[in-house]
Amino acid sequence: MDINIKKSPTSSFRSFYLFFIVVTMQVGVGIMGAPRWIFIHARQDSWISILIAWLAIAIVVAIMLLILKQYENADIFGIQVDIFGKWIGTLLGLIFIVYFFISNLVVLATYIEVIHVFLYPDLPSYAIGGAMILLVLYAFVGKGGYVSL
């Protein structure tokens, strides 16, 4: 089954690069808030949980890179349908969409918290969140989508 998307090379960037953009953004936000929560739950043994989490993430990233090498320009939904079949692949796609939405809300809340602490402590959270959402909408809708970035 041919699931690769045909696009001109001048109007897009590779999914491989998008993967690293998303991962570095998540790591950056995680570095700001994760150590406090890890210490609250694990106390002096927090270094063990960090090592185990790093090992698990390294394995998952290696598997993701191997899969991305096989599917050069396919999207995640096409890869899931090709690997798991129509029904399970579609269900995994739906789960991915819900997870992506929730994780973006968590990242947005973290950014709002950082802006509150360092820049504008008196500005309401909904104003900061609304401004950020408008910026994202402008970047994706106003400029023709992420393909033209």
N, C-alpha and C positions, 0 to 999 in steps of 0.2 A: 504494500500500500504506500503510495507516494503522499506523504503528509507535509513535505517541506513547502513553505510559502515562497512564492516567486515575487521578488521585489527587486527594484533597480538598486545597485550598490551605492549610488550617490544619495539616495533619499532615506537611508536608514543606517543604524549601527548594529553590530552583531549582538545576539542575545547573550553571548559569552561576556561581553562588556557590561551589559545591563545587570547581569548576575552579580558582578563585582561591585557595581554601584550600590545595589540594594544591600548586599552583605556588609559593605563598609559603613553604610548609614546605620544599619541595625547594630553593628558592633560599637559604633561611636555612641549611640544612645544607651546601649547596654553598659558601657564602661562608666557612664555617668551615674546610673542608678543601681546596678546590680551588686556591687560590693557590700552595700549597707544591708540589703535583703539577705544576701548569703550569710553574712556574719550574724544577723538576728536569728536565723534558723540553725546554723551549724556551729556557731561560736568558734572555738579554737581549731576545730577540724575543718574549717572552711576551705583550706588549701586542697584537701583531698577531693572535695566535691568539684572544685575548679578543675583539677587535673582530669577527673572522670568526664566532666562535661567537655573539656577540650578534646579528649580522645574520641568521644562520641561525635562531636562536630567534625573532627578531621575525617572520620570514616564516612559520614554523610556527604561531606563536600567532595571526597574522592569519588564516591558513587555518582554524585551529580555531574562531575566533570566527565566521567566515563560515558554517561548517558548523553551529555551534550555533544561529545565528539561524534557519536553515532548519528545524531539528528542535528545537522548543521544549522538550519534556519527554521526549524519547526517550533511552534509554541508549546507551552506546557500541556495544554488541553489535547492537542494532537498527539503528543508523546504518550500521555496517559491512556488515550483511547487505543493507540497502537500497541502498547504493552499489556494493558489489562482488559481490553475488550470494550464494547460500546457501553454497557450498563455500569460496570465498575469504574471505568475511566470517566464517565460522565458524573458519577457520584463523587469520585475523588476530585473532579474539577469543581463541583459545587462546594465541597468541603474546603478546597483551597480558596475559593472566593470568599467564603465566610471567614476563614482564618486570616486572609489578607486584609479584609475590612476591619476586623477586631485588632489586628496588630498595628494597622495604621492609626486607629484611634488611640492605642497605647502610646505610640510614637508621638502623635499630636499632643497628647496630655503631657508627655515628658518635655516636649519643646515649650509648651505653655508654662510649665513649672520653671524651666530654666530662664525664660524671659521674665517671669514674675520675680525670681530671686535676683537676677543680675541687672535687669534693665528697668522694668516698669512695675514696681510692686503695687501701685494703686490702680493700674488698668484692669478692668474686669476680664475674666478668663474668656467669656464669650466673644469679646472684641478681638482679642489676640487670635483665638481659634478661627473666628470668621475671616479675619484678614489672611491667615495662612491658607484656609480653604479657598478663598478667592484667588490667591496667588497660584495655587495648584491648578485650579480650574482654568485660569488664564494660560498657564504653561501647556496644558494638555488640550484644551478646546480652542482657545484663542489663537494658537499658533499652528493648528492643524494636527495636533496629536504628538505623541512621543516619537513617532517615526521621523519627524522633521527636526528633532533636537540636534 
